[in-house]
Amino acid sequence: MAGFFSGPIKHEAPEPLEGPVVATVTGGTIVWFVLFLVQLPFYGWFADHDHTWWLWTCLAGGVLGLYGTWYVRKRDAAIKRSAGTDPAATPAAE
Protein backbone atom coordinates (compact mmCIF):
# COMPACT_ATOMS: atom_id res chain seq x y z
CA MET A 1 0.00 0.00 0.00
CA ALA A 2 1.45 3.34 -1.05
CA GLY A 3 1.13 5.91 1.67
CA PHE A 4 2.05 9.53 1.99
CA PHE A 5 5.66 8.90 2.91
CA SER A 6 6.31 5.79 0.83
CA GLY A 7 7.27 7.65 -2.33
CA PRO A 8 5.55 9.07 -5.35
CA ILE A 9 2.78 7.17 -7.05
CA LYS A 10 3.26 7.32 -10.79
CA HIS A 11 0.27 7.74 -13.06
CA GLU A 12 0.07 8.23 -16.77
CA ALA A 13 -0.44 11.89 -17.66
CA PRO A 14 -3.94 12.67 -18.92
CA GLU A 15 -4.49 14.09 -22.38
CA PRO A 16 -4.55 17.89 -22.44
CA LEU A 17 -7.98 19.48 -22.56
CA GLU A 18 -8.70 21.42 -25.72
CA GLY A 19 -11.64 23.72 -25.96
CA PRO A 20 -12.56 27.19 -27.14
CA VAL A 21 -9.30 28.66 -25.83
CA VAL A 22 -9.38 31.84 -27.93
CA ALA A 23 -12.95 32.63 -26.88
CA THR A 24 -12.17 31.91 -23.23
CA VAL A 25 -9.11 34.18 -23.12
CA THR A 26 -10.88 36.92 -25.09
CA GLY A 27 -13.87 36.75 -22.76
CA GLY A 28 -11.65 36.93 -19.71
CA THR A 29 -9.81 39.93 -21.15
CA ILE A 30 -13.10 41.73 -21.74
CA VAL A 31 -14.17 41.01 -18.17
CA TRP A 32 -10.92 42.50 -16.79
CA PHE A 33 -11.35 45.68 -18.86
CA VAL A 34 -15.01 46.00 -17.89
CA LEU A 35 -14.10 45.63 -14.21
CA PHE A 36 -11.48 48.36 -14.63
CA LEU A 37 -13.94 50.72 -16.35
CA VAL A 38 -16.68 50.08 -13.78
CA GLN A 39 -14.32 50.89 -10.91
CA LEU A 40 -12.70 53.92 -12.55
CA PRO A 41 -15.40 56.45 -11.52
CA PHE A 42 -14.82 55.43 -7.89
CA TYR A 43 -11.09 56.16 -7.98
CA GLY A 44 -11.42 58.71 -5.18
CA TRP A 45 -13.04 56.18 -2.86
CA PHE A 46 -10.39 53.60 -3.69
CA ALA A 47 -7.64 56.16 -3.06
CA ASP A 48 -9.18 57.18 0.28
CA HIS A 49 -9.31 53.56 1.43
CA ASP A 50 -5.91 52.51 0.04
CA HIS A 51 -7.47 50.15 -2.50
CA THR A 52 -6.27 51.64 -5.80
CA TRP A 53 -4.45 48.38 -6.44
CA TRP A 54 -7.89 46.92 -7.31
CA LEU A 55 -8.08 49.19 -10.35
CA TRP A 56 -4.51 48.56 -11.41
CA THR A 57 -4.97 44.81 -11.00
CA CYS A 58 -7.93 44.92 -13.37
CA LEU A 59 -5.99 47.04 -15.86
CA ALA A 60 -3.01 44.68 -15.67
CA GLY A 61 -5.36 41.72 -16.20
CA GLY A 62 -6.77 43.37 -19.31
CA VAL A 63 -3.36 44.24 -20.75
CA LEU A 64 -1.99 40.76 -20.05
CA GLY A 65 -5.18 39.36 -21.55
CA LEU A 66 -4.43 41.21 -24.80
CA TYR A 67 -1.08 39.45 -24.91
CA GLY A 68 -2.78 36.17 -24.02
CA THR A 69 -5.33 36.62 -26.81
CA TRP A 70 -2.56 37.25 -29.32
CA TYR A 71 -0.66 34.21 -28.04
CA VAL A 72 -3.57 31.74 -28.15
CA ARG A 73 -4.63 32.93 -31.59
CA LYS A 74 -1.12 32.24 -32.89
CA ARG A 75 -1.11 28.87 -31.09
CA ASP A 76 -4.51 27.95 -32.53
CA ALA A 77 -3.36 28.90 -36.03
CA ALA A 78 -0.19 26.80 -35.63
CA ILE A 79 -2.20 23.79 -34.44
CA LYS A 80 -4.55 24.09 -37.42
CA ARG A 81 -1.62 24.53 -39.80
CA SER A 82 0.11 21.42 -38.50
CA ALA A 83 -3.12 19.45 -38.81
CA GLY A 84 -3.54 20.65 -42.39
CA THR A 85 -6.94 22.24 -41.79
CA ASP A 86 -5.95 25.88 -42.24
CA PRO A 87 -6.99 27.09 -45.70
CA ALA A 88 -4.51 30.00 -45.49
CA ALA A 89 -1.62 27.52 -45.16
CA THR A 90 -2.35 25.73 -48.44
CA PRO A 91 -0.96 27.30 -51.61
CA ALA A 92 -3.51 28.77 -53.99
CA ALA A 93 -4.28 26.82 -57.15
CA GLU A 94 -2.79 28.46 -60.23
PDB file as gemmi writes it, atoms N, CA and C in Angstrom:
CRYST1    1.000    1.000    1.000  90.00  90.00  90.00 P 1                      
ATOM      1  N   MET A   1       0.851  -1.176   0.000  1.00  0.00           N  
ATOM      2  CA  MET A   1       0.000   0.000   0.000  1.00  0.00           C  
ATOM      3  C   MET A   1       0.894   1.235   0.000  1.00  0.00           C  
ATOM      4  N   ALA A   2       0.651   2.126  -0.951  1.00  0.00           N  
ATOM      5  CA  ALA A   2       1.446   3.344  -1.055  1.00  0.00           C  
ATOM      6  C   ALA A   2       0.832   4.409  -0.168  1.00  0.00           C  
ATOM      7  N   GLY A   3       1.599   4.863   0.769  1.00  0.00           N  
ATOM      8  CA  GLY A   3       1.131   5.906   1.672  1.00  0.00           C  
ATOM      9  C   GLY A   3       1.772   7.235   1.342  1.00  0.00           C  
ATOM     10  N   PHE A   4       1.549   8.183   2.195  1.00  0.00           N  
ATOM     11  CA  PHE A   4       2.045   9.534   1.986  1.00  0.00           C  
ATOM     12  C   PHE A   4       3.561   9.584   1.952  1.00  0.00           C  
ATOM     13  N   PHE A   5       4.217   8.838   2.807  1.00  0.00           N  
ATOM     14  CA  PHE A   5       5.661   8.900   2.912  1.00  0.00           C  
ATOM     15  C   PHE A   5       6.376   7.773   2.173  1.00  0.00           C  
ATOM     16  N   SER A   6       5.666   6.932   1.462  1.00  0.00           N  
ATOM     17  CA  SER A   6       6.313   5.786   0.833  1.00  0.00           C  
ATOM     18  C   SER A   6       6.844   6.089  -0.565  1.00  0.00           C  
ATOM     19  N   GLY A   7       6.750   7.295  -1.022  1.00  0.00           N  
ATOM     20  CA  GLY A   7       7.273   7.649  -2.333  1.00  0.00           C  
ATOM     21  C   GLY A   7       6.164   8.046  -3.283  1.00  0.00           C  
ATOM     22  N   PRO A   8       6.555   8.590  -4.395  1.00  0.00           N  
ATOM     23  CA  PRO A   8       5.550   9.068  -5.345  1.00  0.00           C  
ATOM     24  C   PRO A   8       4.835   7.925  -6.055  1.00  0.00           C  
ATOM     25  N   ILE A   9       3.583   8.114  -6.279  1.00  0.00           N  
ATOM     26  CA  ILE A   9       2.776   7.175  -7.054  1.00  0.00           C  
ATOM     27  C   ILE A   9       2.773   7.701  -8.481  1.00  0.00           C  
ATOM     28  N   LYS A  10       3.163   6.864  -9.406  1.00  0.00           N  
ATOM     29  CA  LYS A  10       3.264   7.315 -10.788  1.00  0.00           C  
ATOM     30  C   LYS A  10       2.003   6.930 -11.556  1.00  0.00           C  
ATOM     31  N   HIS A  11       1.447   7.924 -12.213  1.00  0.00           N  
ATOM     32  CA  HIS A  11       0.272   7.736 -13.063  1.00  0.00           C  
ATOM     33  C   HIS A  11       0.605   8.244 -14.456  1.00  0.00           C  
ATOM     34  N   GLU A  12      -0.089   7.735 -15.411  1.00  0.00           N  
ATOM     35  CA  GLU A  12       0.066   8.229 -16.767  1.00  0.00           C  
ATOM     36  C   GLU A  12      -0.573   9.610 -16.849  1.00  0.00           C  
ATOM     37  N   ALA A  13       0.083  10.532 -17.528  1.00  0.00           N  
ATOM     38  CA  ALA A  13      -0.439  11.888 -17.656  1.00  0.00           C  
ATOM     39  C   ALA A  13      -1.706  11.874 -18.509  1.00  0.00           C  
ATOM     40  N   PRO A  14      -2.720  12.617 -18.110  1.00  0.00           N  
ATOM     41  CA  PRO A  14      -3.945  12.674 -18.916  1.00  0.00           C  
ATOM     42  C   PRO A  14      -3.723  13.509 -20.178  1.00  0.00           C  
ATOM     43  N   GLU A  15      -4.554  13.297 -21.153  1.00  0.00           N  
ATOM     44  CA  GLU A  15      -4.494  14.088 -22.381  1.00  0.00           C  
ATOM     45  C   GLU A  15      -4.849  15.544 -22.049  1.00  0.00           C  
ATOM     46  N   PRO A  16      -4.209  16.491 -22.714  1.00  0.00           N  
ATOM     47  CA  PRO A  16      -4.549  17.889 -22.442  1.00  0.00           C  
ATOM     48  C   PRO A  16      -5.966  18.206 -22.913  1.00  0.00           C  
ATOM     49  N   LEU A  17      -6.629  19.076 -22.186  1.00  0.00           N  
ATOM     50  CA  LEU A  17      -7.979  19.482 -22.560  1.00  0.00           C  
ATOM     51  C   LEU A  17      -7.899  20.565 -23.624  1.00  0.00           C  
ATOM     52  N   GLU A  18      -8.620  20.397 -24.676  1.00  0.00           N  
ATOM     53  CA  GLU A  18      -8.703  21.420 -25.715  1.00  0.00           C  
ATOM     54  C   GLU A  18     -10.142  21.885 -25.776  1.00  0.00           C  
ATOM     55  N   GLY A  19     -10.310  23.149 -25.881  1.00  0.00           N  
ATOM     56  CA  GLY A  19     -11.642  23.722 -25.956  1.00  0.00           C  
ATOM     57  C   GLY A  19     -11.571  25.052 -26.680  1.00  0.00           C  
ATOM     58  N   PRO A  20     -12.562  25.881 -26.476  1.00  0.00           N  
ATOM     59  CA  PRO A  20     -12.558  27.189 -27.140  1.00  0.00           C  
ATOM     60  C   PRO A  20     -11.604  28.152 -26.415  1.00  0.00           C  
ATOM     61  N   VAL A  21     -10.309  27.916 -26.572  1.00  0.00           N  
ATOM     62  CA  VAL A  21      -9.297  28.660 -25.826  1.00  0.00           C  
ATOM     63  C   VAL A  21      -9.312  30.140 -26.202  1.00  0.00           C  
ATOM     64  N   VAL A  22      -9.397  30.446 -27.484  1.00  0.00           N  
ATOM     65  CA  VAL A  22      -9.378  31.837 -27.928  1.00  0.00           C  
ATOM     66  C   VAL A  22     -10.581  32.583 -27.357  1.00  0.00           C  
ATOM     67  N   ALA A  23     -11.747  31.987 -27.414  1.00  0.00           N  
ATOM     68  CA  ALA A  23     -12.953  32.633 -26.879  1.00  0.00           C  
ATOM     69  C   ALA A  23     -12.860  32.809 -25.371  1.00  0.00           C  
ATOM     70  N   THR A  24     -12.302  31.837 -24.683  1.00  0.00           N  
ATOM     71  CA  THR A  24     -12.175  31.912 -23.234  1.00  0.00           C  
ATOM     72  C   THR A  24     -11.240  33.042 -22.825  1.00  0.00           C  
ATOM     73  N   VAL A  25     -10.080  33.132 -23.461  1.00  0.00           N  
ATOM     74  CA  VAL A  25      -9.113  34.177 -23.116  1.00  0.00           C  
ATOM     75  C   VAL A  25      -9.654  35.553 -23.516  1.00  0.00           C  
ATOM     76  N   THR A  26     -10.288  35.649 -24.665  1.00  0.00           N  
ATOM     77  CA  THR A  26     -10.875  36.919 -25.094  1.00  0.00           C  
ATOM     78  C   THR A  26     -11.972  37.365 -24.131  1.00  0.00           C  
ATOM     79  N   GLY A  27     -12.813  36.424 -23.726  1.00  0.00           N  
ATOM     80  CA  GLY A  27     -13.870  36.747 -22.764  1.00  0.00           C  
ATOM     81  C   GLY A  27     -13.310  37.206 -21.430  1.00  0.00           C  
ATOM     82  N   GLY A  28     -12.278  36.533 -20.958  1.00  0.00           N  
ATOM     83  CA  GLY A  28     -11.646  36.932 -19.708  1.00  0.00           C  
ATOM     84  C   GLY A  28     -11.021  38.310 -19.803  1.00  0.00           C  
ATOM     85  N   THR A  29     -10.415  38.616 -20.938  1.00  0.00           N  
ATOM     86  CA  THR A  29      -9.814  39.933 -21.154  1.00  0.00           C  
ATOM     87  C   THR A  29     -10.879  41.024 -21.120  1.00  0.00           C  
ATOM     88  N   ILE A  30     -11.998  40.759 -21.751  1.00  0.00           N  
ATOM     89  CA  ILE A  30     -13.103  41.725 -21.744  1.00  0.00           C  
ATOM     90  C   ILE A  30     -13.599  41.947 -20.322  1.00  0.00           C  
ATOM     91  N   VAL A  31     -13.719  40.888 -19.555  1.00  0.00           N  
ATOM     92  CA  VAL A  31     -14.173  41.010 -18.165  1.00  0.00           C  
ATOM     93  C   VAL A  31     -13.207  41.886 -17.365  1.00  0.00           C  
ATOM     94  N   TRP A  32     -11.893  41.680 -17.516  1.00  0.00           N  
ATOM     95  CA  TRP A  32     -10.919  42.500 -16.788  1.00  0.00           C  
ATOM     96  C   TRP A  32     -11.051  43.970 -17.150  1.00  0.00           C  
ATOM     97  N   PHE A  33     -11.209  44.278 -18.446  1.00  0.00           N  
ATOM     98  CA  PHE A  33     -11.347  45.675 -18.862  1.00  0.00           C  
ATOM     99  C   PHE A  33     -12.660  46.277 -18.362  1.00  0.00           C  
ATOM    100  N   VAL A  34     -13.727  45.499 -18.396  1.00  0.00           N  
ATOM    101  CA  VAL A  34     -15.015  45.999 -17.891  1.00  0.00           C  
ATOM    102  C   VAL A  34     -14.913  46.287 -16.395  1.00  0.00           C  
ATOM    103  N   LEU A  35     -14.288  45.391 -15.649  1.00  0.00           N  
ATOM    104  CA  LEU A  35     -14.100  45.635 -14.211  1.00  0.00           C  
ATOM    105  C   LEU A  35     -13.292  46.906 -13.967  1.00  0.00           C  
ATOM    106  N   PHE A  36     -12.269  47.129 -14.773  1.00  0.00           N  
ATOM    107  CA  PHE A  36     -11.480  48.358 -14.635  1.00  0.00           C  
ATOM    108  C   PHE A  36     -12.342  49.585 -14.901  1.00  0.00           C  
ATOM    109  N   LEU A  37     -13.115  49.566 -15.991  1.00  0.00           N  
ATOM    110  CA  LEU A  37     -13.937  50.720 -16.351  1.00  0.00           C  
ATOM    111  C   LEU A  37     -15.055  50.983 -15.348  1.00  0.00           C  
ATOM    112  N   VAL A  38     -15.617  49.919 -14.779  1.00  0.00           N  
ATOM    113  CA  VAL A  38     -16.682  50.081 -13.783  1.00  0.00           C  
ATOM    114  C   VAL A  38     -16.129  50.710 -12.505  1.00  0.00           C  
ATOM    115  N   GLN A  39     -14.908  50.372 -12.140  1.00  0.00           N  
ATOM    116  CA  GLN A  39     -14.322  50.889 -10.907  1.00  0.00           C  
ATOM    117  C   GLN A  39     -13.696  52.270 -11.082  1.00  0.00           C  
ATOM    118  N   LEU A  40     -13.399  52.670 -12.301  1.00  0.00           N  
ATOM    119  CA  LEU A  40     -12.700  53.925 -12.552  1.00  0.00           C  
ATOM    120  C   LEU A  40     -13.418  55.160 -11.988  1.00  0.00           C  
ATOM    121  N   PRO A  41     -14.744  55.269 -12.100  1.00  0.00           N  
ATOM    122  CA  PRO A  41     -15.405  56.448 -11.522  1.00  0.00           C  
ATOM    123  C   PRO A  41     -15.270  56.543  -9.994  1.00  0.00           C  
ATOM    124  N   PHE A  42     -14.944  55.455  -9.352  1.00  0.00           N  
ATOM    125  CA  PHE A  42     -14.817  55.435  -7.894  1.00  0.00           C  
ATOM    126  C   PHE A  42     -13.364  55.536  -7.444  1.00  0.00           C  
ATOM    127  N   TYR A  43     -12.503  56.075  -8.305  1.00  0.00           N  
ATOM    128  CA  TYR A  43     -11.087  56.163  -7.982  1.00  0.00           C  
ATOM    129  C   TYR A  43     -10.847  56.894  -6.662  1.00  0.00           C  
ATOM    130  N   GLY A  44     -11.576  57.956  -6.424  1.00  0.00           N  
ATOM    131  CA  GLY A  44     -11.420  58.710  -5.178  1.00  0.00           C  
ATOM    132  C   GLY A  44     -11.671  57.848  -3.954  1.00  0.00           C  
ATOM    133  N   TRP A  45     -12.732  57.064  -3.986  1.00  0.00           N  
ATOM    134  CA  TRP A  45     -13.040  56.182  -2.862  1.00  0.00           C  
ATOM    135  C   TRP A  45     -11.922  55.158  -2.673  1.00  0.00           C  
ATOM    136  N   PHE A  46     -11.472  54.574  -3.779  1.00  0.00           N  
ATOM    137  CA  PHE A  46     -10.390  53.598  -3.688  1.00  0.00           C  
ATOM    138  C   PHE A  46      -9.122  54.233  -3.117  1.00  0.00           C  
ATOM    139  N   ALA A  47      -8.823  55.466  -3.557  1.00  0.00           N  
ATOM    140  CA  ALA A  47      -7.636  56.157  -3.056  1.00  0.00           C  
ATOM    141  C   ALA A  47      -7.767  56.460  -1.565  1.00  0.00           C  
ATOM    142  N   ASP A  48      -8.963  56.877  -1.137  1.00  0.00           N  
ATOM    143  CA  ASP A  48      -9.182  57.184   0.283  1.00  0.00           C  
ATOM    144  C   ASP A  48      -9.013  55.963   1.169  1.00  0.00           C  
ATOM    145  N   HIS A  49      -9.347  54.789   0.641  1.00  0.00           N  
ATOM    146  CA  HIS A  49      -9.306  53.555   1.430  1.00  0.00           C  
ATOM    147  C   HIS A  49      -8.088  52.687   1.119  1.00  0.00           C  
ATOM    148  N   ASP A  50      -7.120  53.249   0.398  1.00  0.00           N  
ATOM    149  CA  ASP A  50      -5.909  52.511   0.037  1.00  0.00           C  
ATOM    150  C   ASP A  50      -6.193  51.233  -0.760  1.00  0.00           C  
ATOM    151  N   HIS A  51      -7.123  51.317  -1.683  1.00  0.00           N  
ATOM    152  CA  HIS A  51      -7.472  50.152  -2.504  1.00  0.00           C  
ATOM    153  C   HIS A  51      -7.296  50.417  -3.999  1.00  0.00           C  
ATOM    154  N   THR A  52      -6.447  51.373  -4.367  1.00  0.00           N  
ATOM    155  CA  THR A  52      -6.270  51.640  -5.799  1.00  0.00           C  
ATOM    156  C   THR A  52      -5.662  50.451  -6.539  1.00  0.00           C  
ATOM    157  N   TRP A  53      -5.033  49.559  -5.787  1.00  0.00           N  
ATOM    158  CA  TRP A  53      -4.454  48.379  -6.437  1.00  0.00           C  
ATOM    159  C   TRP A  53      -5.533  47.535  -7.093  1.00  0.00           C  
ATOM    160  N   TRP A  54      -6.801  47.658  -6.652  1.00  0.00           N  
ATOM    161  CA  TRP A  54      -7.885  46.924  -7.308  1.00  0.00           C  
ATOM    162  C   TRP A  54      -8.011  47.361  -8.757  1.00  0.00           C  
ATOM    163  N   LEU A  55      -7.985  48.672  -8.978  1.00  0.00           N  
ATOM    164  CA  LEU A  55      -8.083  49.185 -10.349  1.00  0.00           C  
ATOM    165  C   LEU A  55      -6.908  48.743 -11.190  1.00  0.00           C  
ATOM    166  N   TRP A  56      -5.698  48.881 -10.632  1.00  0.00           N  
ATOM    167  CA  TRP A  56      -4.512  48.555 -11.410  1.00  0.00           C  
ATOM    168  C   TRP A  56      -4.403  47.052 -11.657  1.00  0.00           C  
ATOM    169  N   THR A  57      -4.943  46.267 -10.764  1.00  0.00           N  
ATOM    170  CA  THR A  57      -4.968  44.814 -10.999  1.00  0.00           C  
ATOM    171  C   THR A  57      -5.859  44.490 -12.186  1.00  0.00           C  
ATOM    172  N   CYS A  58      -7.013  45.154 -12.247  1.00  0.00           N  
ATOM    173  CA  CYS A  58      -7.925  44.918 -13.374  1.00  0.00           C  
ATOM    174  C   CYS A  58      -7.313  45.390 -14.685  1.00  0.00           C  
ATOM    175  N   LEU A  59      -6.635  46.551 -14.645  1.00  0.00           N  
ATOM    176  CA  LEU A  59      -5.992  47.035 -15.863  1.00  0.00           C  
ATOM    177  C   LEU A  59      -4.875  46.089 -16.297  1.00  0.00           C  
ATOM    178  N   ALA A  60      -4.085  45.623 -15.343  1.00  0.00           N  
ATOM    179  CA  ALA A  60      -3.014  44.676 -15.674  1.00  0.00           C  
ATOM    180  C   ALA A  60      -3.601  43.383 -16.241  1.00  0.00           C  
ATOM    181  N   GLY A  61      -4.709  42.917 -15.675  1.00  0.00           N  
ATOM    182  CA  GLY A  61      -5.359  41.715 -16.202  1.00  0.00           C  
ATOM    183  C   GLY A  61      -5.814  41.906 -17.634  1.00  0.00           C  
ATOM    184  N   GLY A  62      -6.344  43.086 -17.944  1.00  0.00           N  
ATOM    185  CA  GLY A  62      -6.774  43.371 -19.312  1.00  0.00           C  
ATOM    186  C   GLY A  62      -5.613  43.440 -20.281  1.00  0.00           C  
ATOM    187  N   VAL A  63      -4.534  44.114 -19.873  1.00  0.00           N  
ATOM    188  CA  VAL A  63      -3.358  44.237 -20.749  1.00  0.00           C  
ATOM    189  C   VAL A  63      -2.705  42.871 -20.966  1.00  0.00           C  
ATOM    190  N   LEU A  64      -2.556  42.109 -19.889  1.00  0.00           N  
ATOM    191  CA  LEU A  64      -1.990  40.760 -20.049  1.00  0.00           C  
ATOM    192  C   LEU A  64      -2.928  39.869 -20.861  1.00  0.00           C  
ATOM    193  N   GLY A  65      -4.221  40.105 -20.741  1.00  0.00           N  
ATOM    194  CA  GLY A  65      -5.183  39.359 -21.547  1.00  0.00           C  
ATOM    195  C   GLY A  65      -5.036  39.645 -23.035  1.00  0.00           C  
ATOM    196  N   LEU A  66      -4.684  40.894 -23.379  1.00  0.00           N  
ATOM    197  CA  LEU A  66      -4.435  41.210 -24.796  1.00  0.00           C  
ATOM    198  C   LEU A  66      -3.270  40.385 -25.324  1.00  0.00           C  
ATOM    199  N   TYR A  67      -2.204  40.297 -24.522  1.00  0.00           N  
ATOM    200  CA  TYR A  67      -1.079  39.454 -24.913  1.00  0.00           C  
ATOM    201  C   TYR A  67      -1.520  37.991 -25.001  1.00  0.00           C  
ATOM    202  N   GLY A  68      -2.303  37.547 -24.026  1.00  0.00           N  
ATOM    203  CA  GLY A  68      -2.783  36.168 -24.023  1.00  0.00           C  
ATOM    204  C   GLY A  68      -3.642  35.858 -25.234  1.00  0.00           C  
ATOM    205  N   THR A  69      -4.476  36.811 -25.630  1.00  0.00           N  
ATOM    206  CA  THR A  69      -5.325  36.617 -26.811  1.00  0.00           C  
ATOM    207  C   THR A  69      -4.463  36.474 -28.060  1.00  0.00           C  
ATOM    208  N   TRP A  70      -3.463  37.350 -28.177  1.00  0.00           N  
ATOM    209  CA  TRP A  70      -2.559  37.250 -29.317  1.00  0.00           C  
ATOM    210  C   TRP A  70      -1.865  35.884 -29.328  1.00  0.00           C  
ATOM    211  N   TYR A  71      -1.397  35.462 -28.158  1.00  0.00           N  
ATOM    212  CA  TYR A  71      -0.662  34.206 -28.042  1.00  0.00           C  
ATOM    213  C   TYR A  71      -1.528  33.005 -28.412  1.00  0.00           C  
ATOM    214  N   VAL A  72      -2.741  32.915 -27.870  1.00  0.00           N  
ATOM    215  CA  VAL A  72      -3.568  31.735 -28.147  1.00  0.00           C  
ATOM    216  C   VAL A  72      -4.087  31.731 -29.579  1.00  0.00           C  
ATOM    217  N   ARG A  73      -4.244  32.912 -30.179  1.00  0.00           N  
ATOM    218  CA  ARG A  73      -4.635  32.933 -31.594  1.00  0.00           C  
ATOM    219  C   ARG A  73      -3.503  32.379 -32.467  1.00  0.00           C  
ATOM    220  N   LYS A  74      -2.260  32.773 -32.148  1.00  0.00           N  
ATOM    221  CA  LYS A  74      -1.116  32.239 -32.887  1.00  0.00           C  
ATOM    222  C   LYS A  74      -0.998  30.732 -32.668  1.00  0.00           C  
ATOM    223  N   ARG A  75      -1.199  30.294 -31.426  1.00  0.00           N  
ATOM    224  CA  ARG A  75      -1.108  28.874 -31.091  1.00  0.00           C  
ATOM    225  C   ARG A  75      -2.178  28.085 -31.838  1.00  0.00           C  
ATOM    226  N   ASP A  76      -3.400  28.618 -31.847  1.00  0.00           N  
ATOM    227  CA  ASP A  76      -4.507  27.948 -32.533  1.00  0.00           C  
ATOM    228  C   ASP A  76      -4.230  27.849 -34.035  1.00  0.00           C  
ATOM    229  N   ALA A  77      -3.686  28.917 -34.608  1.00  0.00           N  
ATOM    230  CA  ALA A  77      -3.356  28.895 -36.032  1.00  0.00           C  
ATOM    231  C   ALA A  77      -2.254  27.869 -36.319  1.00  0.00           C  
ATOM    232  N   ALA A  78      -1.263  27.774 -35.428  1.00  0.00           N  
ATOM    233  CA  ALA A  78      -0.185  26.803 -35.627  1.00  0.00           C  
ATOM    234  C   ALA A  78      -0.712  25.376 -35.517  1.00  0.00           C  
ATOM    235  N   ILE A  79      -1.617  25.130 -34.586  1.00  0.00           N  
ATOM    236  CA  ILE A  79      -2.201  23.787 -34.443  1.00  0.00           C  
ATOM    237  C   ILE A  79      -2.981  23.424 -35.694  1.00  0.00           C  
ATOM    238  N   LYS A  80      -3.771  24.368 -36.207  1.00  0.00           N  
ATOM    239  CA  LYS A  80      -4.549  24.092 -37.423  1.00  0.00           C  
ATOM    240  C   LYS A  80      -3.635  23.884 -38.621  1.00  0.00           C  
ATOM    241  N   ARG A  81      -2.564  24.678 -38.694  1.00  0.00           N  
ATOM    242  CA  ARG A  81      -1.622  24.529 -39.799  1.00  0.00           C  
ATOM    243  C   ARG A  81      -0.959  23.159 -39.775  1.00  0.00           C  
ATOM    244  N   SER A  82      -0.570  22.716 -38.583  1.00  0.00           N  
ATOM    245  CA  SER A  82       0.109  21.419 -38.499  1.00  0.00           C  
ATOM    246  C   SER A  82      -0.855  20.267 -38.768  1.00  0.00           C  
ATOM    247  N   ALA A  83      -2.130  20.483 -38.516  1.00  0.00           N  
ATOM    248  CA  ALA A  83      -3.122  19.447 -38.806  1.00  0.00           C  
ATOM    249  C   ALA A  83      -3.563  19.485 -40.262  1.00  0.00           C  
ATOM    250  N   GLY A  84      -3.175  20.547 -40.978  1.00  0.00           N  
ATOM    251  CA  GLY A  84      -3.539  20.651 -42.385  1.00  0.00           C  
ATOM    252  C   GLY A  84      -4.956  21.121 -42.613  1.00  0.00           C  
ATOM    253  N   THR A  85      -5.555  21.785 -41.627  1.00  0.00           N  
ATOM    254  CA  THR A  85      -6.942  22.238 -41.787  1.00  0.00           C  
ATOM    255  C   THR A  85      -7.045  23.734 -41.983  1.00  0.00           C  
ATOM    256  N   ASP A  86      -5.918  24.443 -42.078  1.00  0.00           N  
ATOM    257  CA  ASP A  86      -5.948  25.883 -42.241  1.00  0.00           C  
ATOM    258  C   ASP A  86      -5.911  26.217 -43.725  1.00  0.00           C  
ATOM    259  N   PRO A  87      -6.984  26.799 -44.270  1.00  0.00           N  
ATOM    260  CA  PRO A  87      -6.995  27.093 -45.704  1.00  0.00           C  
ATOM    261  C   PRO A  87      -5.943  28.127 -46.088  1.00  0.00           C  
ATOM    262  N   ALA A  88      -5.525  28.987 -45.172  1.00  0.00           N  
ATOM    263  CA  ALA A  88      -4.514  30.000 -45.488  1.00  0.00           C  
ATOM    264  C   ALA A  88      -3.132  29.358 -45.645  1.00  0.00           C  
ATOM    265  N   ALA A  89      -2.940  28.181 -45.110  1.00  0.00           N  
ATOM    266  CA  ALA A  89      -1.623  27.522 -45.163  1.00  0.00           C  
ATOM    267  C   ALA A  89      -1.424  26.777 -46.476  1.00  0.00           C  
ATOM    268  N   THR A  90      -2.487  26.476 -47.189  1.00  0.00           N  
ATOM    269  CA  THR A  90      -2.353  25.732 -48.439  1.00  0.00           C  
ATOM    270  C   THR A  90      -2.109  26.712 -49.583  1.00  0.00           C  
ATOM    271  N   PRO A  91      -1.216  26.392 -50.496  1.00  0.00           N  
ATOM    272  CA  PRO A  91      -0.958  27.303 -51.613  1.00  0.00           C  
ATOM    273  C   PRO A  91      -2.172  27.388 -52.527  1.00  0.00           C  
ATOM    274  N   ALA A  92      -2.361  28.551 -53.088  1.00  0.00           N  
ATOM    275  CA  ALA A  92      -3.505  28.769 -53.994  1.00  0.00           C  
ATOM    276  C   ALA A  92      -3.276  28.020 -55.297  1.00  0.00           C  
ATOM    277  N   ALA A  93      -4.359  27.526 -55.873  1.00  0.00           N  
ATOM    278  CA  ALA A  93      -4.278  26.816 -57.152  1.00  0.00           C  
ATOM    279  C   ALA A  93      -4.039  27.840 -58.247  1.00  0.00           C  
ATOM    280  N   GLU A  94      -3.112  27.524 -59.151  1.00  0.00           N  
ATOM    281  CA  GLU A  94      -2.788  28.458 -60.229  1.00  0.00           C  
ATOM    282  C   GLU A  94      -3.501  28.106 -61.487  1.00  0.00           C  
TER     283      GLU A  94                                                      
END                                                                             
